[in-house]
Amino acid sequence: MPPSSPRATHNLDDDDYPAYTMGRAAEMIGATPAFLRALGENRLITPLRSEGGHRRYSRYQLRIAARARELVDQGTKVEDACRIVILEDQLEEAQRINEELRSRGTTPQSNASA
């Protein structure tokens, strides 16, 4: 049966589309709903809310949550795991921006002044 709208298939390809309920998201990463709530309390991920107020998670958020779970499984406290994942994400973004600038022949400006 064809999708009811072109947007329906677009959402399937969107990493940021909040497609997963809390229970399904927890199941997918092998965690509990309480673990996902803890990630939210530590500001690692902020799920969107359905019209009924239920938390909904995207694939991107689940990848972030799964990384935090790996760290916690290795003995890292949840709070520390969240900070580590945030820093890893920021580093990856900075490296992506630097690579993009290099490919355009632009170099990042230094803000350091002596």
C-alpha positions in Angstrom: 0.0 0.0 0.0 1.5 3.4 -1.0 2.2 6.0 1.7 -0.6 8.4 2.4 1.7 11.4 1.7 5.2 12.1 0.3 6.1 13.3 3.8 5.5 9.7 5.2 8.4 8.3 3.3 10.6 11.3 3.9 10.2 10.7 7.7 11.6 7.2 7.3 14.9 8.7 6.0 15.1 11.5 8.6 17.5 10.7 11.5 15.9 13.5 13.5 12.3 12.3 13.1 10.9 11.3 16.6 9.7 7.9 15.5 10.2 5.7 18.6 8.3 5.6 21.9 10.2 5.4 25.1 9.5 1.7 25.5 10.6 0.8 22.0 13.7 3.1 22.3 14.7 1.5 25.5 14.3 -1.9 24.0 16.3 -1.0 20.9 19.4 0.1 23.0 19.0 -2.6 25.6 18.2 -0.2 28.4 15.3 0.8 30.6 13.0 3.7 30.3 14.5 5.0 33.6 17.9 5.1 31.8 16.5 7.2 29.0 14.9 9.6 31.6 18.3 9.9 33.3 19.8 10.9 30.0 17.2 13.6 29.6 17.8 14.8 33.2 21.5 15.1 32.3 20.6 17.0 29.1 22.2 14.5 26.8 19.0 14.0 24.8 15.7 15.9 24.8 13.0 13.8 23.3 10.1 15.5 21.6 6.7 14.9 23.0 3.7 13.5 21.2 0.3 15.3 21.3 -0.5 13.1 24.3 2.7 14.2 26.1 4.6 10.9 25.5 8.4 11.0 24.9 9.4 10.2 21.3 13.0 9.5 20.2 14.8 9.8 16.9 17.4 7.5 15.5 20.1 10.1 16.1 19.0 10.3 19.8 19.1 6.5 20.0 22.7 6.4 18.7 23.7 9.0 21.3 21.9 7.0 24.0 23.5 3.8 22.9 27.0 5.4 23.2 26.1 6.6 26.8 24.9 3.0 27.6 28.2 1.6 26.4 30.1 3.9 28.8 27.8 3.1 31.7 28.2 -0.6 31.0 32.0 0.0 31.3 31.5 1.5 34.8 31.2 5.2 34.0 28.6 7.1 36.0 25.6 8.3 34.0 26.4 12.0 34.6 30.0 11.4 33.4 28.9 9.3 30.4 26.6 12.1 29.3 29.4 14.7 29.5 31.8 12.4 27.6 29.2 11.8 24.8 28.5 15.6 24.6 32.2 16.3 24.2 32.6 13.5 21.6 29.7 14.9 19.6 31.2 18.5 19.8 34.6 17.2 18.7 33.1 15.3 15.8 31.2 18.4 14.7 34.3 20.6 14.9 36.3 18.1 12.9 33.6 18.0 10.2 33.6 21.8 10.0 37.4 21.9 9.8 37.4 19.3 7.0 34.7 21.2 5.1 36.7 24.5 5.4 39.8 22.7 4.2 38.1 21.2 1.2 36.9 24.7 0.2 40.4 26.1 0.7 39.5 28.1 3.7 41.4 27.8 7.0 39.9 28.4 10.4 40.8 31.8 11.9 42.8 31.8 15.1 41.2 33.8 17.9 44.4 33.8 19.9 46.2 37.1 20.2 49.4 37.6 22.0 
